[in-house]
Amino acid sequence: MRTALRALLLAAAFTAAGSAAALEGSANVFVGQKWFSETEWQPIETQPEIGVQLEFGQLRAPIYFAVDVFYAHDDATTTDPGGGETRVEGGSTEYGVGVRKVFRREAMMHPHLGAGASLVAGDLTVTTPSERTQADDSDFGFWIDGGAGDERDFAFSRWAAQKNGDAHDLLPSAGSAGVLARNG
């Protein structure tokens, strides 16, 4: 069910982008790091992350539509005081839809700001010599984004998601920081 929803969301975004005339925008590759709460995710609370950020709109539009997809994953093995090993593996996938404003001006740096809704899904597996525990969670929330790019088409970006939920959520909030390779 979750995979079908993800595929449908991406297909709708690409269809909308491909069917409209006189569009401009960019596709950006995000490489960075995601961090989670230590209480649920230790020792993998910091994870490498990759993503794609799309922004498009009508020619010379002041604000673009934004469609973002991010994936983070990591694993670690720790040795318990009794000599046993504990393996922790987990990650998240995030889909964001919203708006983004790129401030184009006659300067070396071009700041950008964005905000929108997100679907965040995560999974965590803890394996000890005696048992294996799995947890997964997904929910809707919101995201904000900001950064600045230069003339060489590289940008620094900060992306953060906060999902709605209760105190027992696996994914109460997350943040990312990284570098964008800009195209457009």
C-alpha positions in Angstrom: 0.0 0.0 0.0 2.7 2.5 1.0 4.8 1.7 -2.2 1.7 2.2 -4.4 1.0 5.6 -2.7 4.7 6.7 -3.3 4.5 5.6 -7.0 1.2 7.4 -7.5 2.6 10.7 -5.9 5.7 10.6 -8.1 3.7 9.8 -11.3 1.3 12.7 -10.6 4.2 15.1 -10.1 5.9 14.1 -13.3 2.7 14.1 -15.3 1.8 17.6 -14.1 5.3 18.8 -14.9 5.4 17.3 -18.3 1.9 18.3 -19.5 2.1 22.0 -18.8 3.4 24.4 -21.5 6.1 27.1 -20.9 7.5 25.8 -17.7 10.8 26.6 -16.2 12.5 25.2 -13.1 15.3 23.0 -11.9 16.1 19.5 -10.7 18.6 19.4 -7.8 20.4 16.4 -6.3 20.8 16.7 -2.5 23.6 14.9 -0.7 23.8 15.5 3.1 23.1 14.2 6.5 19.9 13.5 8.4 19.6 13.5 12.2 16.9 11.9 14.4 16.2 11.8 18.1 18.8 9.9 20.1 16.3 8.2 22.3 14.7 6.1 19.5 17.6 5.9 17.0 20.9 5.6 18.9 23.5 4.6 17.6 22.3 5.6 14.1 20.7 8.9 15.0 22.8 10.6 12.3 22.5 9.1 8.8 23.8 9.9 5.3 21.0 11.1 3.0 20.4 11.6 -0.7 17.5 13.3 -2.4 16.1 15.0 -5.4 14.4 18.4 -5.2 12.3 19.5 -8.2 10.9 23.0 -8.6 8.9 24.2 -11.6 6.5 26.9 -12.5 5.3 29.0 -15.4 7.9 31.1 -17.2 9.0 33.9 -14.9 6.7 32.9 -12.1 7.6 34.4 -8.7 7.0 31.1 -6.9 7.5 27.6 -8.1 5.9 24.3 -7.1 8.2 22.0 -5.3 8.4 18.2 -5.2 11.1 16.6 -3.1 12.1 13.0 -2.3 14.7 12.1 0.3 16.2 8.8 1.5 18.4 8.1 4.5 19.6 4.8 5.9 22.3 3.6 8.2 23.3 0.6 10.3 25.6 0.0 13.2 26.7 -2.9 15.4 27.6 -2.4 19.1 29.1 -4.8 21.7 27.0 -5.2 24.8 28.7 -5.3 28.3 28.0 -9.1 28.4 29.9 -9.6 25.1 26.9 -10.0 22.8 26.4 -7.8 19.7 23.4 -5.6 18.9 22.8 -4.6 15.4 20.7 -1.5 14.7 19.5 -0.7 11.2 17.0 1.9 10.0 16.1 4.7 7.7 13.5 7.0 6.3 11.9 8.1 3.1 10.4 11.5 2.8 8.1 12.9 0.1 7.4 16.7 0.1 5.1 18.8 -2.0 4.9 22.5 -1.6 6.2 25.8 -2.9 9.7 27.3 -3.3 10.9 30.8 -4.0 14.3 31.3 -5.5 15.4 34.9 -5.2 17.1 35.6 -8.6 19.1 38.8 -8.5 22.3 40.3 -9.9 24.6 38.8 -7.2 26.8 35.7 -6.7 24.4 34.1 -4.2 20.8 33.3 -4.8 18.8 32.4 -1.6 15.8 30.1 -1.7 12.9 29.5 0.8 10.3 26.8 0.7 7.5 25.1 2.7 4.9 22.4 2.2 3.4 19.1 3.3 5.3 15.9 3.7 4.8 12.2 4.0 7.5 10.7 6.2 8.0 6.9 6.5 10.7 5.2 8.6 11.7 1.8 9.8 14.0 0.6 12.6 15.3 -3.0 13.3 17.2 -4.0 16.4 18.8 -7.5 16.4 20.3 -9.0 19.6 21.5 -12.6 20.1 18.2 -13.4 21.7 15.6 -11.4 19.7 14.8 -9.2 16.7 12.6 -6.2 17.1 11.1 -4.2 14.2 9.2 -0.9 14.2 7.9 1.3 11.4 6.0 4.5 11.3 4.6 6.9 8.8 2.6 10.1 9.0 1.9 13.4 7.3 3.5 16.6 8.5 5.1 19.8 7.1 8.5 20.8 5.9 10.5 24.0 5.6 13.6 24.6 3.5 16.1 27.4 3.0 19.6 27.9 1.6 21.6 29.8 -0.9 23.3 28.9 -4.2 26.1 30.5 -6.2 26.9 31.0 -9.9 28.6 27.6 -10.1 25.2 25.9 -9.6 25.9 24.5 -6.1 23.7 25.4 -3.1 23.7 24.7 0.6 20.3 23.7 1.9 18.6 22.9 5.1 15.4 20.8 5.1 13.4 20.0 8.1 10.2 17.9 8.6 7.9 17.9 11.6 5.2 15.3 11.6 2.0 15.3 13.5 1.8 12.6 16.2 2.1 11.6 19.8 5.0 11.0 22.1 5.4 7.4 21.1 6.1 8.1 17.4 9.2 6.7 15.8 9.6 9.8 13.7 8.6 12.8 15.8 10.9 15.2 13.8 13.9 15.1 11.6 16.3 17.5 10.0 18.8 17.5 7.2 21.7 19.6 6.0 23.6 19.2 2.8 24.8 20.3 -0.6 22.6 20.6 -3.7 24.0 20.1 -7.2 21.7 22.4 -9.1 20.5 22.1 -12.7 18.5 25.0 -14.0 
